[in-house]
């Protein structure tokens, strides 16, 4: 809805946040209790919103290979930041469309592993 209403920045911000939450859920659903408790303690501050860091944790701890295509999408999504919530201008529609396509690919992949 946001994208259709030309609210590209809001669409990208919320979609990036959805990927952050999905990667955290994927991690927490697939690790042993001891590691889960350790990870939960690390999910605070700026780093906890870092898609690249979360993607690396998934690669290390989830126990399934991350396909090359998904790695490419994660690289695009790593540009996301919570600072977008303070951005007053609109992102280019083309950039938002590409970002959201990567979000769909990553969340579909992650959802199939939970």
N, CA and C of each residue as an Amber inpcrd file, in Angstrom:
protein
   342
   0.8240000  -1.1910000   0.0000000   0.0000000   0.0000000   0.0000000
   0.8650000   1.2500000   0.0000000   1.9210000   1.2330000   0.8090000
   2.7870000   2.4110000   0.8460000   3.4240000   2.6750000  -0.5070000
   3.9040000   1.6190000  -1.1370000   4.5440000   1.7830000  -2.4390000
   3.5400000   2.2950000  -3.4680000   2.3470000   1.7380000  -3.4690000
   1.3050000   2.1900000  -4.4010000   0.9200000   3.6430000  -4.1540000
   1.0570000   4.1070000  -2.9250000   0.7520000   5.4920000  -2.5830000
   1.9470000   6.4130000  -2.7020000   2.9900000   5.9560000  -3.3910000
   4.2140000   6.7450000  -3.6210000   4.9520000   7.0640000  -2.3150000
   4.7430000   6.2710000  -1.3010000   5.4590000   6.4090000  -0.0270000
   6.6260000   5.4300000  -0.0220000   7.5390000   5.6390000  -0.9470000
   8.6230000   4.6810000  -1.1800000   9.5420000   4.5240000   0.0220000
   9.8470000   5.6100000   0.6810000  10.7460000   5.5330000   1.8360000
  10.1080000   4.7140000   2.9570000   8.8540000   4.9600000   3.2320000
   8.1510000   4.1950000   4.2590000   8.0480000   2.7260000   3.8970000
   7.8120000   2.4420000   2.6120000   7.7160000   1.0500000   2.1620000
   9.0420000   0.3290000   2.3670000  10.1360000   0.9810000   2.0020000
  11.4570000   0.3670000   2.1530000  11.8080000   0.2150000   3.6290000
  11.5090000   1.2290000   4.4240000  11.8070000   1.1460000   5.8510000
  11.0950000  -0.0460000   6.4910000   9.7920000  -0.1630000   6.2870000
   9.0370000  -1.2470000   6.9090000   9.4090000  -2.6080000   6.3490000
   9.7020000  -2.6750000   5.0620000  10.1160000  -3.9500000   4.4600000
  11.4620000  -4.3940000   5.0170000  12.3770000  -3.4520000   5.1990000
  13.6730000  -3.7900000   5.7900000  13.5240000  -4.2780000   7.2180000
  12.6280000  -3.6490000   7.9470000  12.3650000  -4.0680000   9.3220000
  11.7850000  -5.4830000   9.3430000  10.9370000  -5.8010000   8.3560000
  10.3700000  -7.1490000   8.2610000  11.4700000  -8.1830000   8.0290000
  12.4470000  -7.8570000   7.1890000  13.5640000  -8.7760000   6.9490000
  14.3700000  -8.9590000   8.2310000  14.6220000  -7.8670000   8.9340000
  15.3350000  -7.9680000  10.2220000  14.6230000  -8.9490000  11.1480000
  13.3350000  -8.7980000  11.2950000  12.5590000  -9.6750000  12.1840000
  12.5440000 -11.1110000  11.6780000  12.4390000 -11.2950000  10.3780000
  12.4160000 -12.6410000   9.8000000  13.7450000 -13.3510000  10.0380000
  14.8620000 -12.6530000   9.8370000  16.1720000 -13.2740000  10.0630000
  16.3570000 -13.6310000  11.5400000  15.9110000 -12.7690000  12.4150000
  15.9980000 -13.0730000  13.8430000  15.1360000 -14.2920000  14.1850000
  13.9470000 -14.3570000  13.6430000  13.0710000 -15.5070000  13.8960000
  13.6930000 -16.7900000  13.3480000  14.2790000 -16.7200000  12.1570000
  14.9350000 -17.8790000  11.5620000  16.0570000 -18.3740000  12.4630000
  16.8490000 -17.4600000  12.9490000  17.9310000 -17.8350000  13.8660000
  17.3920000 -18.4900000  15.1270000  16.4580000 -17.8260000  15.7760000
  15.9670000 -18.3050000  17.0630000  15.2210000 -19.6320000  16.9400000
  14.6090000 -19.8730000  15.7860000  13.8770000 -21.1260000  15.5760000
  14.7950000 -22.3060000  15.2780000  16.0470000 -22.0250000  14.9320000
  16.9220000 -23.0930000  14.4480000  18.1990000 -23.3020000  15.2450000
  18.3200000 -22.6930000  16.3920000  19.5290000 -22.8990000  17.1960000
  19.1650000 -23.5190000  18.5410000  20.1560000 -24.1130000  19.1640000
  19.9570000 -24.7110000  20.4860000  19.6560000 -23.6300000  21.5240000
  19.0200000 -24.0460000  22.5960000  18.5900000 -23.1020000  23.6370000
  19.7300000 -22.2310000  24.1580000  20.8850000 -22.8140000  24.4070000
  22.0200000 -22.0390000  24.9280000  22.4460000 -20.9370000  23.9860000
  22.5260000 -21.2650000  22.7000000  22.8930000 -20.2520000  21.7080000
  21.7650000 -19.2450000  21.5390000  20.5240000 -19.7010000  21.6180000
  19.3810000 -18.7920000  21.5170000  19.4510000 -17.7240000  22.6040000
  19.7440000 -18.1420000  23.8310000  19.8390000 -17.1710000  24.9250000
  20.9860000 -16.1910000  24.6900000  22.1150000 -16.6930000  24.1690000
  23.2560000 -15.8130000  23.8680000  22.8820000 -14.8100000  22.7750000
  22.2220000 -15.2890000  21.7220000  21.8330000 -14.4050000  20.6290000
  20.8430000 -13.3360000  21.1020000  19.8910000 -13.7440000  21.9250000
  18.9140000 -12.7740000  22.4300000  19.5950000 -11.6300000  23.1630000
  20.6750000 -11.9330000  23.8690000  21.4200000 -10.8880000  24.5780000
  22.1550000  -9.9570000  23.6150000  22.4420000 -10.4580000  22.4120000
  23.1350000  -9.6410000  21.4130000  22.1720000  -8.8250000  20.5580000
  20.8790000  -9.0890000  20.6450000  19.8960000  -8.3870000  19.8370000
  19.5080000  -7.0530000  20.4680000  20.4550000  -6.1770000  20.6050000
  20.1740000  -4.8230000  21.0810000  21.1820000  -3.8710000  20.4620000
  20.8380000  -2.6140000  20.4750000  21.7250000  -1.6060000  19.9080000
  21.7010000  -1.6190000  18.3860000  22.5680000  -0.8330000  17.8230000
  22.6220000  -0.6440000  16.3710000  22.8700000  -1.9530000  15.6100000
  23.7490000  -2.7820000  16.1430000  24.1070000  -4.0220000  15.4550000
  22.8990000  -4.9530000  15.2910000  21.9790000  -4.8980000  16.1960000
  20.8100000  -5.7700000  16.1350000  19.9200000  -5.4800000  14.9220000
  20.1240000  -4.3190000  14.2860000  19.3560000  -3.9470000  13.0970000
  20.1530000  -4.1600000  11.8130000  21.3510000  -4.6890000  11.9460000
  22.2670000  -4.8360000  10.8080000  21.9480000  -6.1170000  10.0350000
  21.3630000  -5.9610000   8.8600000  20.9450000  -7.1170000   8.0520000
  22.1500000  -7.9650000   7.6550000  23.2630000  -7.3260000   7.3550000
  24.4580000  -8.0890000   6.9810000  24.9180000  -8.9670000   8.1460000
  24.9560000  -8.4230000   9.3410000  25.3460000  -9.1750000  10.5330000
  24.3750000 -10.3360000  10.7770000  23.0750000 -10.0630000  10.6570000
  22.0720000 -11.1070000  10.8590000  22.1940000 -12.1980000   9.7950000
  22.4340000 -11.7910000   8.5570000  22.6300000 -12.7720000   7.4970000
  23.8360000 -13.6580000   7.7590000  24.9150000 -13.0590000   8.2440000
  26.1070000 -13.8370000   8.5860000  25.8250000 -14.8170000   9.7250000
  25.0520000 -14.3860000  10.7150000  24.6760000 -15.2880000  11.8060000
  23.8630000 -16.4690000  11.2690000  22.9640000 -16.2010000  10.3300000
  22.1730000 -17.2910000   9.7340000  23.0870000 -18.2610000   8.9940000
  24.0250000 -17.7260000   8.2300000  24.9490000 -18.5950000   7.5020000
  25.7150000 -19.4960000   8.4620000  26.0980000 -18.9430000   9.5930000
  26.9100000 -19.6830000  10.5610000  26.1110000 -20.6720000  11.3870000
  24.9080000 -20.3100000  11.7710000  24.2160000 -21.0810000  12.8100000
  22.9610000 -21.8370000  12.3780000  22.3890000 -21.5260000  11.2490000
  21.1130000 -22.1500000  10.9050000  21.2940000 -23.5610000  10.3720000
  22.4310000 -23.8580000   9.7940000  22.6890000 -25.2250000   9.3650000
  22.2570000 -25.5370000   7.9480000  21.8570000 -24.5300000   7.1940000
  21.5720000 -24.7190000   5.7760000  22.3670000 -23.6890000   4.9940000
  22.7860000 -24.0830000   3.8190000  23.5270000 -23.1570000   2.9670000
  22.5880000 -22.0570000   2.4770000  23.1110000 -20.8660000   2.4100000
  22.3550000 -19.7560000   1.8480000  22.6530000 -19.7280000   0.3530000
  21.6490000 -19.9420000  -0.4890000  21.8930000 -19.9520000  -1.9310000
  22.4960000 -18.6310000  -2.4080000  23.2610000 -18.7010000  -3.4740000
  23.9230000 -17.5200000  -4.0220000  22.9200000 -16.4080000  -4.3290000
  21.7850000 -16.7740000  -4.8950000  20.7720000 -15.7620000  -5.2150000
  20.2990000 -15.0370000  -3.9520000  20.1020000 -15.7750000  -2.8770000
  19.6660000 -15.1560000  -1.6220000  20.7930000 -14.2990000  -1.0470000
  22.0190000 -14.7450000  -1.1710000  23.1580000 -13.9380000  -0.7170000
  23.2010000 -12.6040000  -1.4550000  22.9080000 -12.6390000  -2.7390000
  22.8800000 -11.3870000  -3.5230000  21.7680000 -10.4580000  -3.0360000
  20.6180000 -11.0420000  -2.7430000  19.5130000 -10.2250000  -2.2120000
  19.8820000  -9.6620000  -0.8400000  20.5020000 -10.4720000  -0.0060000
  20.9220000  -9.9830000   1.3110000  21.9160000  -8.8390000   1.1830000
  22.7960000  -8.9090000   0.1880000  23.7560000  -7.8180000  -0.0340000
  23.0220000  -6.5230000  -0.3810000  21.9800000  -6.6170000  -1.1960000
  21.1880000  -5.4170000  -1.5160000  20.4870000  -4.9040000  -0.2580000
  19.9470000  -5.8240000   0.5330000  19.2060000  -5.4230000   1.7340000
  20.1150000  -4.8760000   2.8240000  21.4090000  -5.1850000   2.7520000
  22.3610000  -4.6920000   3.7590000  22.4980000  -3.1770000   3.7110000
  21.9870000  -2.5510000   2.6610000  22.0310000  -1.0810000   2.5840000
  20.9730000  -0.4460000   3.4790000  20.0390000  -1.2610000   3.9640000
  18.9310000  -0.7570000   4.7790000  19.4330000  -0.2820000   6.1430000
  18.7830000   0.7300000   6.6590000  19.1290000   1.2600000   7.9730000
  17.8650000   1.8030000   8.6440000  17.8700000   1.7210000   9.9500000
  16.7400000   2.3010000  10.6880000  16.7260000   3.8220000  10.5520000
  17.8090000   4.3980000  10.0560000  17.8490000   5.8490000   9.8350000
  16.8350000   6.2940000   8.7860000  16.3370000   5.3640000   7.9780000
  15.3200000   5.7110000   6.9770000  14.0730000   6.3120000   7.6190000
  13.8200000   5.9650000   8.8530000  12.6070000   6.5100000   9.5060000
  12.6880000   8.0150000   9.6720000  13.8950000   8.5810000   9.5520000
  14.0660000  10.0290000   9.6700000  14.2250000  10.7060000   8.3170000
  14.2410000   9.9330000   7.2370000  14.4350000  10.4500000   5.8910000
  13.1320000  11.0840000   5.4140000  13.1890000  12.3470000   5.0430000
  11.9660000  13.0510000   4.6740000  11.6240000  12.9510000   3.1930000
  12.5940000  12.6860000   2.3600000  12.3310000  12.6010000   0.9280000
  11.8620000  11.2200000   0.5220000  11.4350000  11.1260000  -0.7210000
  11.0000000   9.8430000  -1.2730000  12.1650000   9.1900000  -2.0050000
  12.3100000   7.9040000  -1.8100000  13.2970000   7.1450000  -2.5740000
  12.7850000   6.9750000  -3.9970000  13.6890000   6.7580000  -4.9170000
  13.2690000   6.5230000  -6.2980000  12.4520000   5.2380000  -6.3610000
  11.3690000   5.2750000  -7.1100000  10.4700000   4.1100000  -7.2290000
  11.2270000   2.8870000  -7.7180000  12.1000000   3.0600000  -8.6710000
  12.8790000   1.9460000  -9.2170000  13.7320000   1.2930000  -8.1210000
  14.3550000   2.1080000  -7.2720000  15.1650000   1.5690000  -6.1790000
  14.2970000   0.8450000  -5.1630000  13.1560000   1.4290000  -4.8540000
  12.2320000   0.7990000  -3.9040000  11.7140000  -0.5270000  -4.4560000
  11.3890000  -0.5600000  -5.7440000  10.9100000  -1.8030000  -6.3620000
  11.9590000  -2.9040000  -6.2650000  13.2120000  -2.5640000  -6.5510000
  14.2980000  -3.5570000  -6.4600000  14.4700000  -4.0420000  -5.0210000
  14.4360000  -3.1170000  -4.0910000  14.5870000  -3.4720000  -2.6800000
  13.4690000  -4.4240000  -2.2570000  12.2450000  -4.0910000  -2.6060000
  11.1050000  -4.9170000  -2.2060000  11.1230000  -6.2810000  -2.8900000
  11.6460000  -6.3610000  -4.1000000  11.7900000  -7.6640000  -4.7520000
  12.7650000  -8.5340000  -3.9690000  13.8410000  -7.9280000  -3.4760000
  14.8010000  -8.6710000  -2.6560000  14.1800000  -9.0850000  -1.3310000
  13.3790000  -8.2140000  -0.7580000  12.6800000  -8.5460000   0.4900000
  11.7970000  -9.7680000   0.2790000  11.0410000  -9.7930000  -0.8020000
  10.1610000 -10.9330000  -1.0770000  10.9710000 -12.2240000  -1.2160000
  12.0860000 -12.1590000  -1.9290000  12.9090000 -13.3530000  -2.1200000
  13.4730000 -13.8640000  -0.7980000  14.0070000 -12.9740000   0.0040000
  14.6320000 -13.3790000   1.2720000  13.5870000 -13.8870000   2.2630000
  12.4650000 -13.1960000   2.3680000  11.4640000 -13.6390000   3.3420000
  10.8250000 -14.9610000   2.9210000  10.6410000 -15.1780000   1.6350000
  10.1170000 -16.4580000   1.1570000  11.1030000 -17.5740000   1.4720000
  12.3850000 -17.3310000   1.2030000  13.4170000 -18.3200000   1.4960000
  13.4550000 -18.6180000   2.9980000  13.4920000 -17.5810000   3.8240000
  13.5700000 -17.7620000   5.2760000  12.3380000 -18.4620000   5.8250000
  11.1760000 -18.0960000   5.3340000   9.9370000 -18.6970000   5.8100000
   9.9230000 -20.2050000   5.5520000  10.5270000 -20.6340000   4.4770000
  10.5780000 -22.0540000   4.1660000  11.5430000 -22.8410000   5.0420000
  12.2930000 -22.1640000   5.8940000  13.2590000 -22.8180000   6.7730000
  12.8780000 -22.7620000   8.2470000  11.6940000 -22.2740000   8.5450000
  11.2670000 -22.1970000   9.9470000  10.3060000 -23.3060000  10.2750000
